[in-house]
Amino acid sequence: MINKINDKEWKFDFFKVFATEYDNVQIFEKADKQKFEHFPPVIGNFYDETISEELLKEICEGKLKIKKAKLDENYTDNLVKVDYLKNIKIQLNALMQQQITNLQQEDPNFLSNEEKEIIENSEFPFAKLMTVVYSKETDEMTPDDQQQWKTNMNNFINQQFVSGIINIYFTMKLYKDNNYVRLFQTPYNKQELWEEYANQKRGFCVVYDFKQIKRTNAMNLNRLFPVMYVHEKIIADDLDFPVYNNHCASVMKVRQEVSEYDNEWMFIYNYHYTETEYRMLDNLLEPIYHKTINNSKIQQISLKNYLAEENDELIYKHEDIINDLVNVLESEEFEEDIKSEFDEVLKITDDEMDIDFMKPEAVYLGPDFPEEDKESYKKLVESTNTRIFQIKEKDGKIFKSII
């Protein structure tokens, strides 16, 4: 479970909102304010060994190397659920508005204001619209015609759910794969950090200043989230609330002992495909999507009857078809069936990439930084108009010194 220590209760409050209310603007703004209040004025990125001059120059010019979140050893993918119900509602309710527009064009009085209100206030407006239309159009039909109409309507609704849920499934898999991360620590002025993150003080630290309010700072601050420390990787059942925010898979770190200096922040970047990559994506996904639609179990679901009479009212059991589809799509059998083809899709984006981040405030060399590299680092860092210092120790304390 999560370690509740060191007066960090705010992290747990933030995490719960972050996990469950991330798309509720008003509530999330309050949680974000809490995050900003605890964010350090400067953060650091430690390197445990010397790096190439080319890479160091790029860092000093504002580049940041990030890697896919799924490659991080602390990544907890099984913690996050996909909210299929919420997402399919958004998709199909947009289709519902189109259907209502079409009905009104044919007959402006087809739906009364009362019926529109019933549809809007129902649990699943799209499905409710379909059953309302059925009840209005079958009054004078023969029983056989009514049954055929009902079968056609059921199959039509099924097809919308099948295609919608499949789209959500692949969209979320691609979204998760295109999350990139980089871990930051509080900066140079804590001796323990140099021992742990800089190879016993032989490495260096690049420090970024967030004290000034700038557009770039604000944008990057929105991508930085407090790290939660756990004794072991947790699963969804370990929490008393659901986790729907994919970023939550990247903000936990396994750590048996947590000290007061542990204050890490995870930078999470959502990569968007280029136009060329989108074309590649379409070409690679088309046969996978076709294979999925024609999966025997998916086909059975698309023909299954999900209409039922309840209190003399026709209803569509949307939760049942969602559960049936998700059980197939998230099964080991299905995922193994598409693995080889889908792995090719995931290769569209690199495991690591460089992005524009922000120019560092300074570079700090560790107390035991290799003497033979000091001068070349100084020359290169200063050539980018970035300050460089070396950390010194005296009487158990550390301070910065001009090189």
N, C-alpha and C positions, 0 to 999 in steps of 0.2 A: 504494500500500500504506500501511499504518498507520505513522506516524512514531514510531519507538522512540527517544525522546530525553528529556532532562531528568529522568532517574531516575524514570520513570513505568511501570516494568515491571509494577507491580501492576495497572495498568489493563488490560493485555493478559491477564493471568491471570484477572482478574475477568470480562472480556468473554467469554472462551472458556467459562467456567462458565455465565455468564448466557445465552449463546447456546444451549448444548447441554444443560445440566443444570438448567434453571430450575424443573423440577417434581420434582427429586430433593432432598427437604427437607434431608437430612443434608449433602450436598455443598454445596447452595446456602447453607446457614447459615454455612458456613466462608467462602464468598466474600463474603457479606453482612458478616460480621465484618471482613473486609479493607476493605470499602467504608467502614464506620463508622470504622475507624481513621484513614482519610485524609480524612474529611469535615471541612471547616473549621468552626470554632465559630460563625461567622456567615457568611451569604451575602447577596449584594445583587442587586437588580433595577434596572438602569440605565434611565433614560428620556432620550432625546436631545433632547427638547423639552418645553416646558410642556404640561400637560394640563388638561382642564376641572376646575373646582373639585368638581363632582359625582363625577368619577372619582377624584380625589385623596382625597376624603372616604371613598369606598368602600374604597380601598386601606388607608387608615389604620384603618379599622374591621375589617379582616381579609379583604377580598375579593381575589380574584385573577382577572385576565382571562386566559383560555387560548384557544388556537385548535387546530383539527384538525391532527394531526401531518402529514397528507398535504400540507398547504399550506405547510409549512416548506421552504425551498429546499434544505436538506440532507437531506431525507427520502429514504431509499434502500429503497423497497418491494421491488425485485427482489433484495435481499440475503436476504430471508426466505423460507423454504420452509414449506409446510404439511405437517405430519406426518400424512398421511391414514391410514397404516397403524396408527399408535398410537391415533388417535382412533376409527377404526372398530372396532378391537379393544375399546375401552372400551364403545362402544355395543352391539355385537353380543354381547359376553360377558355383558352384563347381560341381554340377551334369552335367552342360553343358560341362565342360571340359572332363568329362568322356564320354559323348555322342560323342563329336568330336573325341576323341581317338578311340572309337569303329567304327565310320564312316571311319576314315582314315585307320584302319586295314582292313576293307572290300574293300575300294577303296581309295588309297592315293590321287587321283585327284578329289574326290567327291566335295570338297569345294575348290574353287579358293582362292588365296591370297586376292583378292578384296572382296570376300564374307566373308571371315574370318574377314577382317577389318570392314566391315559393321556390322557384328554381334557384334564384340567387342565394337564398338562405339555407338551401339544402346542404347535406354533408358533401356531396359531389355534384355540383351543378351540371356538368356535362351529361352525366348519366341520367340525372333527373330530367333534363330537357328531352332526352330520347324517350323516356317512359311517358312523359306528358304528351309528346307528339303521338305516340302509339295510342294512348287512350282516346285522343281526339279524332284520330283518323280511322279507327276500326269499329266505330259504333254500328255502322250499317253493313259490316262485312259478314260473310258466312263464317262459321267456326273454322272451317278449313283455311279460308283466306286469312283469318285472324292468326291462325297458327303459323302459316307461311310468313306473314308479315313479322310476327314475333321472332321467328327463326332468322329472318334476314336482318332484323334490327340487332338481335343478339350477336350475330356474326360480324356486323358492321362495328358495333361497340368493341367487341373482342379484338378486331384488327387494329383499332386505334390504341388499345391498351398494349397489345403485343408489340407493335412498332415503337410506341412511346417508351415502354419499359426497356426494350432492347437498346434504344438510343441512349437512354439514361445510363444503362449499364456500361456501355462502351465509352460514353462521354466521361463518366466518373473515373474509369480506369486510366484514360488518357490524361485527365486533369491531375490525378495523383502522380502519374509518372512524370509530369512536367513541373512538379514542385521541386525547387532547388534550395539548398540551405548552406549556411556558413555559421559557425559558432563563434560568438564573441565573449570576452571576459571583461571584468572591470580592469582598469589599466595598470600601468607600470608601478604604482606606488604600494604594492603589497608583496612582501618577500615570498610568501607562500606560493603566489602565482608564478613567480619566476622559477621556483623549484619544480613546480608541477608541470607547467606548460612550456617552459623554455629549456628543457633538457638540462635541469640542474644549473640554470643561469647561463648556459652557453648560447642560447638563442637570442631572439630579439622580439620587440613588440612594436606594432604599428598602431598609433593612437588616433582616434577620430573624435573631433570636438562637436558636441551637440548643444553647447551653451547658447550659440547664436541661432536666432530664428531665421531660417532660410528655406526656400522651397525644396531644395534637395534634401536638407536635413529632415524636414517634415515628412517627405515622401519615404525616406528610408526608415524613419522612426515608426511609421505605420507598418513596416515590414519586420520589425523587431519585437520579439515576444519573450517574456520571462521563462526561463527553464525551470521545470518542476523536477525535483529529485525523488527517485523511487529506489527501494531496496532491490527490486527485481522488476522485469517487464510486467506490466499489468495488462489485463484484458478487460473487456467491457463489463463482465460480471463483477469486477472489483469495485466498480463505481455505482452509486445509487442514482445516477442520472445517465441518459443516453448521450453519446458523443457523435455529432453529425458534421463537425467542422474538420476537414481533412488536415488542416494545419496542426491539430492536436496530436497527430501521429508523430510530429517532429519536435515537440517541446518537452519531452520527458527524457531524463538521463538516469541510467542506473548508477547508483553510488551508495556504497554501504555506510560511509560516514560523511556527514555534511558539516563543513566548518563555516564559521561566520564570514569568511572571505569568499565563499562560493556564491557568486552572483553572475551567472552566465545568461546570455541573451542569444536567442536563435533568430537569425535572419532568414526569412522565408520568401522566396521569389517565385512568382507564377509566370512561367515562360509561355509566350503566345507564338504559335506557328507563323512562319513567313508564308507568303503566297505560294512559293515553290513547294514548301513543306506541306501545305494544305492539299496541293494537287497530288503529291506523293501519298498523302494520307487517304484521299478519296480512292485512289487506285488500289491501295493495299487493303482498305477496309471493305470495299465492295464485295469481293468473294467471301470474306468472313461473315459479313452481314447476310449474304444470300445463304450461306451454310447454316447460319443461326436460325433464320426464318424457316428453313426447311428441315430443321431438326425434328425428329419424329415426336418427341415429347412436346415441343413448342406447337407443332401442328395439332396435336390432340387438344391442347389448351385452347387454341384458336377456334376450335369447333365445339367446345364444351358449352353447355347451357349455364349461364350465370344469372338468368332472370328468374325471379321467384315472386310468388304472391305473399304479401305480408299485410295483415289487417285490411284485406280487400283492396290492396294497392300493389301495383306492379313495381318491383324494385330491381336494381342491378347490383349484384354482390361484388362490388369493385375490390374490396379487400381480399376476397378469395382469389380472384384472378391475379392480383398483384403477388400474393404469397405463392401461388402456383408457379408463376413465371420466375420469380426470384429464386425459388428452390431449385429450378432447373439451371438458371444462369450462374448461380453461385455454387453449384455442385462441383466436386472434384472431377467428375466424369466429363462435364461440359468444358471446364477450363482446360483440362488435359487435351480434349478434342481440338481446341482452337489454339493451343499453346504455340506450336511451331509457326503458324501463320501470324499470330498476334505478336510474337517476339520480333518479327520483322518490322511491324508497325512501330514498336517501341525503339527501334534503332534509328528512326528518323531524327531524333534529337540525341545529342552527345551526352555521355554521362557527366562530363564536366564542361563548363563554359565560363567565359569572362564577360562580365557586365560592367556598365558604367555605374560606379558607386559614389564616392566622394573623395576629394583630396584629403589625405591625412594631415592632422595637426602637427605630428612629429613622429620620428622613428627613434626608439630607445634600444640600445644594445645592452645585452645582459652583462652583469659584472664579470663573467668569465667568457665573454664573446671572444672567438679566436683572434689573437693579435694580428695574424697575417692577413685577415680580411677587413680589418677595421678601416684602413685608409681608403680602400677601394669603395667601401660602403659609404664612407663620408663624402667622397668625391661625387659619387653617383647621386646620392640623396640630395645633396646641396645643388646639384645641377638642375633639379626639378623645383627649386625654390621651396624645399621642405627642410625643416629643422631636424637636426640629429644630435642625440645626446648619448652618453653612456651612464648606466646605473652604477653607483658606487655604494659601498657598505662601510658603516662606521658605528661602533657601539651597538650592534644589533639592529641598526636602522638603515634604511636605504634613501638615497637622494640622487638627483640627476646632476650630471657634470658635462660641461662643454668639452667636446673632443678636440 
